[in-house]
């Protein structure tokens, strides 16, 4: 049934723990032409894994947790620029080694039993504790290596002390509380992109009291943050409901209390076709990624329709769809095998015919050709990427000891279920191309998403499908996936970031120099060089770069699309049916 969102409609009820909770009492006109009220209904095709900030490693969890947690800064949903969050202002010294943040007064943690049912004001001490905790050795901490490690003064020493069960007094020396509302962070080297790091889930703020009460395992489905929404209901695999935080610190330019929405409801319909049908019925307010087989029909209908009931939002994405090789084990410990795989597939054909044009062939490396990267100096034209060259693929394969596929071990390509049909269709086409050009048999195994990730991160599979959407708008977010320092000591240890366990002294040297470079042009040139090294060594098998396709109901406003699918629902609102066609 299509939701009617005129003022004074009958109440819509959401059930939680057996009790009725009023989450929509109609829309209320606000200053500036906005409206408050309503339940935003979204869907995620994959089950979330973990809502504990330090253990968020995939998109589904981030979509949910990012509406309840905040950090010092966040990104603009419109242009992905860094904007204030719990820090209302900041400054750095001339060489970007000392950063001073002024904490917003009056911002509070959500009301929770860990505070005796009340909330509590945020202070700089909370950030000090959180950042010390970020630098603590724990199997649930997946963010230390890509955030504060090697960057923040004293982070490495404190991390090692926690591994040795002898935590240093005073925590991370480079994180200092100046007063209740001032925090200072000192870096080991200049790093102009430090603010980007602070937007990732590992830098979300949560209180010490919550971790002490619920523990790391308990916080998988228990959130205590400062964000615009509060977790109300979790029925794993079915529903997640977040309600408006009545004590949220933010107001809009017209003085209206944020957020505008009463609640956000996530469903977990696994099949994209069914998700699309629910959207067409009016039971969902937005669909992220259109089913491949429906793209042509939808675009055609939009062009023909005189009066569309929904809008399509499209933008090139900071996202790459690729296959990973487990480098430490045969046959992918041989560069020639990895390069042979890369030259044996026709990326253009995959995008044109399998994906129906939904994507950009990955002729470059792991970094997608985003316009903002090009503007800042990332030289994609200078990169020598992968061409479709079956003869070269066969030559490399023969040199590796597998002429015409002879003696090549039986191989399984592991993919994940969910996400529509493109995972399966792409795998089937690549399976056929590898058979035709290398004469090898590849079996396809489909696993549930969480099991798929567990095997990848645990080093238990040789070849797999994966993808990466940038955590922040910088090439570093992609290249860090190949940084050797992000590989754990043992193959059986969990490796979330560098899951392919690629290690190259030349790549690591260029990447390390780039991280210390303040000048963006020089930094991007170093990143380009590092990317070329990874391409030359067949670090991964990039297939295509994503484009973001979203369908959105016309009565939903200020839900901007961006290259990262970064969502900030704080300012999203509904309008009555009679106003839905207004811009």
C-alpha positions as CSV (number, residue, x, y, z in Angstrom):
1,X,0.0,0.0,0.0
2,X,1.4,3.4,-0.9
3,X,2.0,5.6,2.1
4,X,-0.1,8.8,2.2
5,X,1.8,11.7,3.7
6,X,-0.8,14.4,4.0
7,X,-1.1,16.3,7.3
8,X,-3.3,14.7,10.0
9,X,-3.4,11.2,8.4
10,X,-4.0,8.2,10.6
11,X,-1.0,7.2,12.7
12,X,1.4,4.6,11.4
13,X,2.6,2.2,14.0
14,X,5.9,0.4,14.3
15,X,6.2,-2.5,16.7
16,X,9.1,-2.9,19.1
17,X,9.4,-5.4,21.9
18,X,5.7,-6.0,21.7
19,X,4.7,-2.4,22.2
20,X,3.3,0.1,19.8
21,X,5.5,3.1,19.1
22,X,4.1,6.2,17.4
23,X,6.6,7.1,14.6
24,X,4.4,9.0,12.2
25,X,1.7,11.5,13.1
26,X,1.5,13.2,9.7
27,X,3.7,16.0,8.4
28,X,4.1,19.3,10.2
29,X,5.0,22.5,8.2
30,X,8.2,24.1,9.4
31,X,10.0,27.4,8.8
32,X,11.6,27.7,5.4
33,X,9.1,25.3,3.7
34,X,10.4,22.1,5.2
35,X,8.3,19.4,6.9
36,X,8.9,17.2,9.9
37,X,7.5,13.7,10.3
38,X,7.3,10.5,8.4
39,X,9.2,7.2,8.3
40,X,11.8,6.8,5.6
41,X,11.7,3.2,4.3
42,X,15.0,1.9,2.9
43,X,16.2,-1.6,2.0
44,X,19.6,-3.3,2.3
45,X,20.1,-6.5,0.3
46,X,22.9,-7.8,2.6
47,X,22.5,-8.5,6.3
48,X,24.6,-6.2,8.4
49,X,27.5,-7.8,10.3
50,X,28.4,-5.5,13.2
51,X,27.3,-2.0,14.5
52,X,30.3,-1.7,16.9
53,X,32.3,1.2,15.3
54,X,35.7,-0.5,15.4
55,X,34.3,-3.7,13.8
56,X,32.3,-2.1,10.9
57,X,33.9,-3.5,7.8
58,X,31.1,-3.4,5.1
59,X,28.6,-1.1,3.6
60,X,25.4,-2.5,5.2
61,X,26.6,-1.9,8.7
62,X,27.9,1.6,7.8
63,X,24.6,2.6,6.3
64,X,22.9,1.9,9.6
65,X,25.5,2.9,12.2
66,X,26.4,6.2,10.5
67,X,23.0,7.6,11.4
68,X,23.5,6.9,15.1
69,X,27.2,7.7,15.5
70,X,29.2,10.8,14.7
71,X,32.9,11.8,15.0
72,X,34.7,15.1,15.2
73,X,33.8,15.8,11.5
74,X,31.7,14.3,8.8
75,X,31.2,14.6,5.0
76,X,28.7,16.8,3.2
77,X,26.1,14.5,1.5
78,X,26.1,17.0,-1.4
79,X,29.8,17.4,-2.4
80,X,31.7,15.1,0.1
81,X,33.6,18.1,1.6
82,X,34.6,17.8,5.2
83,X,32.1,19.7,7.5
84,X,31.7,20.1,11.3
85,X,30.1,17.4,13.4
86,X,31.0,17.1,17.1
87,X,33.9,19.5,16.5
88,X,32.3,22.9,15.7
89,X,35.7,24.2,14.4
90,X,39.3,23.2,14.1
91,X,42.7,24.4,12.9
92,X,46.1,22.9,12.1
93,X,49.6,24.4,12.3
94,X,51.5,25.3,9.1
95,X,52.9,21.9,8.4
96,X,49.7,20.0,9.3
97,X,51.3,18.1,12.2
98,X,49.3,19.5,15.1
99,X,45.5,19.6,14.8
100,X,43.3,21.4,17.4
101,X,39.6,20.6,17.6
102,X,37.0,22.6,19.5
103,X,34.2,20.3,20.8
104,X,30.6,21.4,20.4
105,X,29.1,22.4,23.8
106,X,25.8,20.8,24.7
107,X,26.1,17.7,22.4
108,X,24.9,14.6,24.3
109,X,25.1,10.9,24.1
110,X,21.8,9.1,23.6
111,X,19.8,8.3,26.7
112,X,20.8,4.8,27.8
113,X,20.9,2.4,30.7
114,X,24.7,2.8,30.8
115,X,24.0,6.3,32.1
116,X,21.1,5.2,34.3
117,X,18.6,5.9,31.6
118,X,19.8,9.4,31.0
119,X,22.1,11.1,28.4
120,X,25.4,12.7,29.1
121,X,27.2,15.7,27.6
122,X,30.2,15.0,25.3
123,X,33.6,16.3,26.3
124,X,37.1,16.2,24.9
125,X,37.8,13.4,27.4
126,X,35.4,11.1,25.6
127,X,37.4,11.6,22.4
128,X,40.6,11.0,24.2
129,X,39.3,7.7,25.6
130,X,37.8,6.7,22.2
131,X,41.0,7.3,20.3
132,X,43.0,5.5,22.9
133,X,40.6,2.6,22.5
134,X,41.1,2.8,18.7
135,X,44.8,2.1,19.3
136,X,44.1,-1.0,21.4
137,X,44.9,-4.5,20.2
138,X,41.7,-6.4,19.9
139,X,40.2,-8.9,17.3
140,X,37.2,-6.5,17.2
141,X,39.4,-3.5,16.2
142,X,39.6,-3.4,12.4
143,X,40.4,0.3,12.0
144,X,43.6,1.0,13.9
145,X,45.9,0.2,10.9
146,X,44.3,2.6,8.5
147,X,43.6,5.5,10.9
148,X,46.1,6.3,13.7
149,X,48.9,3.7,13.0
150,X,52.1,5.4,12.0
151,X,50.3,8.7,11.8
152,X,49.5,9.8,15.3
153,X,52.3,10.4,17.8
154,X,52.5,7.6,20.3
155,X,49.8,5.4,18.6
156,X,52.2,2.6,17.7
157,X,53.8,2.5,21.1
158,X,50.4,2.5,22.9
159,X,49.1,-0.3,20.6
160,X,52.1,-2.5,21.3
161,X,51.7,-1.9,25.0
162,X,48.1,-3.2,24.9
163,X,49.2,-6.2,22.9
164,X,51.8,-6.9,25.7
165,X,49.1,-6.4,28.3
166,X,51.0,-3.4,29.8
167,X,49.0,-0.4,28.6
168,X,51.0,2.8,28.8
169,X,49.8,5.3,31.3
170,X,48.3,8.3,29.7
171,X,47.2,6.5,26.6
172,X,48.3,7.7,23.1
173,X,50.7,10.6,23.8
174,X,49.7,12.5,20.7
175,X,46.1,12.8,21.8
176,X,45.8,15.4,24.5
177,X,42.8,17.0,26.3
178,X,43.5,20.7,26.6
179,X,40.2,21.4,28.4
180,X,36.7,20.0,28.5
181,X,36.0,21.3,25.0
182,X,39.4,21.3,23.3
183,X,41.3,18.3,21.9
184,X,44.8,18.4,20.4
185,X,46.1,15.6,18.1
186,X,49.8,15.6,17.1
187,X,51.0,13.6,14.1
188,X,54.4,12.0,13.4
189,X,54.5,13.7,10.0
190,X,52.7,16.2,7.9
191,X,49.4,14.9,6.6
192,X,47.0,17.3,5.0
193,X,44.4,14.6,4.5
194,X,44.0,13.9,8.2
195,X,40.5,15.2,8.4
196,X,39.4,12.5,5.8
197,X,40.6,9.8,8.2
198,X,38.4,11.2,11.0
199,X,35.1,10.5,9.1
200,X,35.5,6.7,9.0
201,X,33.6,4.4,11.4
202,X,36.7,3.7,13.5
203,X,36.6,7.3,14.6
204,X,33.0,7.5,15.6
205,X,32.4,8.5,19.2
206,X,30.9,6.2,21.8
207,X,31.1,6.4,25.6
208,X,33.3,4.3,27.8
209,X,30.3,3.5,29.9
210,X,28.6,1.7,27.0
211,X,31.6,-0.5,26.3
212,X,32.0,-1.4,30.0
213,X,28.3,-2.3,30.2
214,X,27.7,-4.2,27.0
215,X,31.2,-5.2,25.9
216,X,32.5,-5.5,22.3
217,X,30.2,-8.4,21.5
218,X,27.2,-6.7,23.0
219,X,27.7,-3.6,21.0
220,X,27.3,-5.5,17.8
221,X,23.6,-4.7,18.0
222,X,23.6,-2.1,20.8
223,X,24.4,1.5,19.9
224,X,25.1,4.5,22.1
225,X,26.1,7.5,20.0
226,X,25.3,11.1,19.6
227,X,23.7,11.0,16.1
228,X,20.3,12.2,14.8
229,X,18.7,8.7,15.3
230,X,18.5,6.2,18.1
231,X,18.4,2.5,17.6
232,X,14.9,1.2,18.6
233,X,14.5,-2.3,17.1
234,X,16.8,-4.9,15.6
235,X,15.4,-8.1,14.1
236,X,18.3,-9.5,12.2
237,X,17.7,-10.3,8.6
238,X,14.3,-8.6,8.8
239,X,14.1,-5.1,10.2
240,X,16.2,-2.3,11.8
241,X,14.3,0.7,13.1
242,X,15.8,4.0,14.2
243,X,13.8,6.7,15.9
244,X,14.4,10.5,15.9
245,X,16.8,11.6,18.6
246,X,14.8,14.4,20.4
247,X,18.0,15.7,22.1
248,X,20.1,16.1,18.9
249,X,22.3,19.1,18.9
250,X,21.7,20.4,15.4
251,X,19.2,22.8,14.0
252,X,18.8,24.0,10.4
253,X,19.4,27.5,9.0
254,X,15.8,28.4,9.7
255,X,16.0,27.3,13.4
256,X,14.1,24.0,12.9
257,X,15.2,21.1,15.1
258,X,16.9,18.2,13.2
259,X,16.4,15.6,12.1
260,X,13.1,16.1,10.3
261,X,12.1,12.5,10.0
262,X,10.3,10.7,12.8
263,X,12.1,7.4,12.0
264,X,14.1,5.3,9.5
265,X,13.1,1.7,8.8
266,X,15.5,-0.7,7.1
267,X,14.2,-3.9,5.6
268,X,16.4,-6.7,4.3
269,X,14.9,-7.9,1.0
270,X,17.6,-10.0,-0.6
271,X,16.4,-10.1,-4.2
272,X,16.8,-7.0,-6.2
273,X,13.8,-7.8,-8.4
274,X,11.6,-8.0,-5.3
275,X,13.1,-4.9,-3.9
276,X,12.3,-3.0,-7.1
277,X,8.7,-4.3,-7.0
278,X,8.3,-3.0,-3.5
279,X,9.6,0.3,-4.6
280,X,7.1,0.5,-7.5
281,X,4.3,-0.3,-5.1
282,X,5.3,2.6,-2.9
283,X,6.6,0.5,0.0
284,X,10.1,1.8,-0.3
285,X,11.3,5.4,-0.6
286,X,14.6,4.7,-2.3
287,X,16.4,1.9,-4.1
288,X,20.1,1.8,-4.4
289,X,21.4,0.0,-7.5
290,X,18.9,-1.0,-10.1
291,X,18.6,-4.7,-11.2
292,X,20.8,-5.1,-14.3
293,X,18.0,-6.5,-16.4
294,X,15.7,-3.6,-15.5
295,X,18.0,-0.7,-16.3
296,X,17.0,-0.3,-20.0
297,X,13.3,-0.6,-19.3
298,X,13.4,1.9,-16.4
299,X,15.4,4.5,-18.4
300,X,13.1,4.1,-21.3
301,X,9.9,4.5,-19.2
302,X,11.4,7.6,-17.6
303,X,11.9,9.2,-21.0
304,X,8.5,8.3,-22.2
305,X,6.4,9.1,-19.1
306,X,4.7,12.5,-19.0
307,X,4.2,12.3,-15.3
308,X,6.9,10.2,-13.5
309,X,6.1,9.0,-10.0
310,X,9.8,8.7,-9.1
311,X,13.2,10.1,-10.0
312,X,16.4,8.4,-11.1
313,X,19.7,9.7,-9.6
314,X,23.0,8.7,-11.4
315,X,26.6,9.6,-10.7
316,X,30.0,7.9,-11.3
317,X,31.0,6.2,-8.1
318,X,34.1,6.1,-6.0
319,X,33.8,2.3,-6.1
320,X,35.5,-0.6,-7.7
321,X,34.2,-4.2,-8.4
322,X,37.2,-6.6,-8.5
323,X,38.4,-10.2,-7.9
324,X,41.0,-10.8,-5.2
325,X,43.9,-13.2,-5.4
326,X,45.4,-14.8,-2.2
327,X,49.0,-13.8,-2.9
328,X,50.8,-16.0,-0.3
329,X,49.5,-19.3,-1.9
330,X,49.9,-21.0,-5.2
331,X,49.0,-20.4,-8.0
332,X,48.5,-16.7,-7.2
333,X,52.0,-16.3,-5.6
334,X,53.2,-16.2,-9.3
335,X,52.8,-12.7,-10.9
336,X,52.5,-14.3,-14.3
337,X,49.4,-16.2,-13.3
338,X,47.8,-13.0,-11.9
339,X,48.6,-11.0,-15.1
340,X,47.4,-13.9,-17.3
341,X,44.0,-13.7,-15.6
342,X,43.9,-10.0,-16.0
343,X,44.6,-10.1,-19.8
344,X,42.2,-13.0,-20.4
345,X,39.0,-11.2,-19.7
346,X,37.2,-8.7,-21.9
347,X,36.1,-5.9,-19.5
348,X,34.4,-3.8,-22.2
349,X,32.2,-6.8,-23.2
350,X,31.3,-7.5,-19.6
351,X,30.1,-3.9,-19.1
352,X,28.3,-3.6,-22.5
353,X,26.5,-6.9,-22.6
354,X,26.5,-8.5,-19.1
355,X,25.9,-5.3,-17.1
356,X,23.9,-3.5,-19.8
357,X,26.2,-0.5,-19.5
358,X,25.9,-0.2,-15.7
359,X,29.6,0.5,-15.0
360,X,32.9,1.7,-16.5
361,X,35.4,-1.0,-17.6
362,X,38.3,-1.2,-15.2
363,X,41.1,-0.5,-17.7
364,X,43.2,1.2,-14.9
365,X,44.0,-0.1,-11.5
366,X,42.3,-0.2,-8.1
367,X,41.5,3.6,-8.0
368,X,38.4,4.5,-10.0
369,X,38.7,7.5,-12.4
370,X,36.6,9.9,-10.2
371,X,36.4,13.5,-11.5
372,X,37.6,14.9,-8.2
373,X,40.7,12.7,-8.3
374,X,41.5,13.9,-11.8
375,X,41.1,17.5,-10.8
376,X,43.6,17.2,-8.0
377,X,46.2,15.6,-10.2
378,X,45.7,11.8,-10.4
379,X,47.0,11.0,-13.8
380,X,44.9,8.2,-15.1
381,X,46.0,8.8,-18.7
382,X,49.6,7.9,-17.7
383,X,48.6,4.6,-16.3
384,X,49.2,1.5,-18.4
385,X,46.3,-0.7,-17.4
386,X,45.0,-4.1,-18.5
387,X,44.0,-4.7,-22.1
388,X,42.1,-7.7,-23.4
389,X,44.9,-9.8,-24.9
390,X,44.3,-13.5,-25.0
391,X,47.6,-14.2,-26.8
392,X,49.6,-12.4,-24.0
393,X,47.5,-14.2,-21.4
394,X,48.4,-17.6,-22.9
395,X,52.1,-16.7,-23.2
396,X,52.2,-15.6,-19.5
397,X,50.3,-18.8,-18.5
398,X,52.7,-21.0,-20.4
399,X,55.8,-19.2,-18.8
400,X,54.3,-19.9,-15.4
401,X,54.3,-23.6,-16.2
402,X,50.7,-24.0,-17.4
403,X,50.7,-24.3,-21.2
404,X,47.2,-24.4,-22.5
405,X,46.0,-24.8,-18.9
406,X,47.9,-28.1,-18.4
407,X,48.7,-28.9,-14.7
408,X,46.7,-25.9,-13.5
409,X,45.0,-26.8,-10.2
410,X,41.2,-27.0,-10.0
411,X,40.0,-23.5,-8.9
412,X,37.0,-22.2,-7.1
413,X,35.8,-18.6,-7.5
414,X,34.0,-17.6,-4.4
415,X,31.2,-15.0,-4.7
416,X,28.6,-13.7,-2.3
417,X,24.8,-14.0,-2.6
418,X,22.7,-10.9,-2.6
419,X,23.3,-7.7,-4.6
420,X,21.1,-8.7,-7.5
421,X,22.1,-10.8,-10.4
422,X,25.3,-9.0,-11.4
423,X,27.6,-11.1,-9.1
424,X,26.5,-14.3,-10.7
425,X,26.3,-13.1,-14.3
426,X,29.7,-11.5,-14.1
427,X,31.2,-14.7,-12.6
428,X,29.6,-16.9,-15.2
429,X,31.0,-14.7,-18.1
430,X,34.5,-14.6,-16.5
431,X,34.3,-18.4,-16.0
432,X,33.7,-18.8,-19.7
433,X,36.4,-16.4,-20.7
434,X,39.0,-18.1,-18.6
435,X,38.0,-21.4,-20.1
436,X,38.2,-20.1,-23.6
437,X,41.5,-18.2,-23.3
438,X,43.4,-20.2,-20.7
439,X,41.7,-23.6,-20.9
440,X,41.0,-23.9,-17.2
441,X,38.0,-24.9,-15.3
442,X,36.7,-22.6,-12.6
443,X,33.9,-23.6,-10.3
444,X,31.7,-20.9,-8.8
445,X,30.7,-21.1,-5.2
446,X,28.1,-18.7,-3.8
447,X,28.1,-18.0,0.0
448,X,26.0,-15.8,2.3
449,X,27.7,-12.4,2.6
450,X,29.0,-12.7,6.2
451,X,30.4,-16.2,5.6
452,X,32.0,-14.9,2.3
453,X,33.7,-12.1,4.2
454,X,34.8,-14.4,7.0
455,X,36.6,-16.7,4.6
456,X,38.2,-13.9,2.7
457,X,39.5,-12.1,5.8
458,X,40.7,-15.4,7.3
459,X,42.8,-16.3,4.2
460,X,40.7,-19.4,3.5
461,X,39.9,-18.8,-0.2
462,X,42.2,-18.3,-3.3
463,X,40.0,-16.3,-5.7
464,X,37.0,-14.2,-4.8
465,X,34.6,-11.4,-5.7
466,X,34.8,-8.3,-3.7
467,X,34.3,-4.5,-4.0
468,X,35.3,-1.3,-2.3
469,X,33.5,2.0,-1.9
470,X,35.7,4.8,-0.7
471,X,35.5,5.6,3.0
472,X,36.6,9.2,2.2
473,X,37.1,11.1,-1.0
474,X,40.8,10.4,-1.5
475,X,42.7,7.7,-3.6
476,X,44.4,6.6,-0.4
477,X,41.2,4.9,0.6
478,X,41.7,2.5,-2.2
479,X,45.5,2.1,-2.3
480,X,45.6,1.3,1.4
481,X,44.0,-2.0,0.5
482,X,47.3,-3.0,-1.0
483,X,49.6,-1.5,1.7
484,X,51.9,-4.2,3.1
485,X,51.8,-2.8,6.6
486,X,48.1,-3.8,6.7
487,X,48.9,-7.5,6.5
488,X,48.8,-9.4,9.8
489,X,51.6,-11.7,10.9
490,X,49.9,-15.0,10.3
491,X,47.8,-16.2,7.3
492,X,45.1,-17.4,9.7
493,X,44.9,-13.9,11.3
494,X,42.0,-11.8,10.1
495,X,43.0,-9.3,7.4
496,X,40.2,-6.9,6.8
497,X,42.0,-4.2,4.8
498,X,44.7,-5.9,2.7
499,X,42.7,-9.1,2.2
500,X,44.7,-10.2,-0.8
501,X,47.8,-9.9,1.4
502,X,49.8,-8.1,-1.4
503,X,53.2,-6.9,-0.4
504,X,55.6,-4.9,-2.5
505,X,58.6,-2.9,-1.2
506,X,58.3,-0.5,-4.1
507,X,54.6,0.1,-3.7
508,X,54.9,0.5,0.1
509,X,57.7,3.0,-0.4
510,X,55.7,5.2,-2.8
511,X,52.5,4.9,-0.6
512,X,54.4,5.9,2.5
513,X,55.9,8.9,0.8
514,X,52.5,10.0,-0.4
515,X,51.0,9.8,3.1
516,X,53.7,12.3,4.3
517,X,53.3,14.7,1.4
518,X,51.3,17.9,2.1
519,X,51.2,19.1,-1.5
520,X,48.2,17.5,-3.1
521,X,49.7,17.5,-6.6
522,X,52.9,15.8,-5.5
523,X,50.9,13.4,-3.3
524,X,48.6,12.4,-6.1
525,X,51.6,11.8,-8.4
526,X,53.0,9.4,-5.9
527,X,49.7,7.6,-5.6
528,X,49.6,7.3,-9.4
529,X,53.1,5.7,-9.4
530,X,52.1,3.3,-6.6
531,X,48.9,2.3,-8.6
532,X,51.1,1.5,-11.6
533,X,53.3,-0.7,-9.5
534,X,50.3,-2.7,-8.4
535,X,49.0,-2.9,-12.0
536,X,52.4,-4.2,-13.2
537,X,52.4,-6.9,-10.5
538,X,48.8,-8.0,-11.0
539,X,47.9,-7.1,-7.4
540,X,44.2,-7.6,-8.0
541,X,41.8,-8.3,-10.9
542,X,39.7,-5.1,-11.4
543,X,36.5,-5.7,-13.4
544,X,34.6,-2.5,-13.5
545,X,34.1,0.8,-11.7
546,X,30.6,1.4,-10.4
547,X,28.1,4.0,-11.3
548,X,25.5,4.9,-8.6
549,X,22.0,4.4,-9.8
550,X,19.2,5.2,-7.4
551,X,15.5,5.4,-7.7
552,X,13.8,7.8,-5.3
553,X,10.2,8.7,-4.7
554,X,9.4,12.3,-5.6
555,X,8.1,13.2,-2.2
556,X,11.5,12.6,-0.6
557,X,13.7,15.8,-0.5
558,X,17.3,16.5,0.3
559,X,18.5,12.9,-0.1
560,X,21.4,13.8,-2.4
561,X,23.3,11.3,-4.4
562,X,27.1,11.3,-4.3
563,X,30.0,9.3,-5.6
564,X,30.5,7.4,-2.3
565,X,26.8,6.6,-1.5
566,X,27.5,8.5,1.7
567,X,24.2,9.0,3.5
568,X,23.4,11.6,6.0
569,X,19.7,11.4,6.8
570,X,19.7,14.3,9.2
571,X,18.2,16.7,6.7
572,X,16.1,14.4,4.6
573,X,12.4,15.2,4.7
574,X,9.0,14.3,3.1
575,X,6.6,16.8,1.4
576,X,2.9,16.3,0.9
577,X,1.7,14.7,-2.3
578,X,0.6,18.0,-3.8
579,X,4.2,19.4,-3.4
580,X,6.2,16.4,-4.6
581,X,6.9,17.9,-8.1
582,X,8.4,21.1,-6.6
583,X,12.1,21.3,-6.6
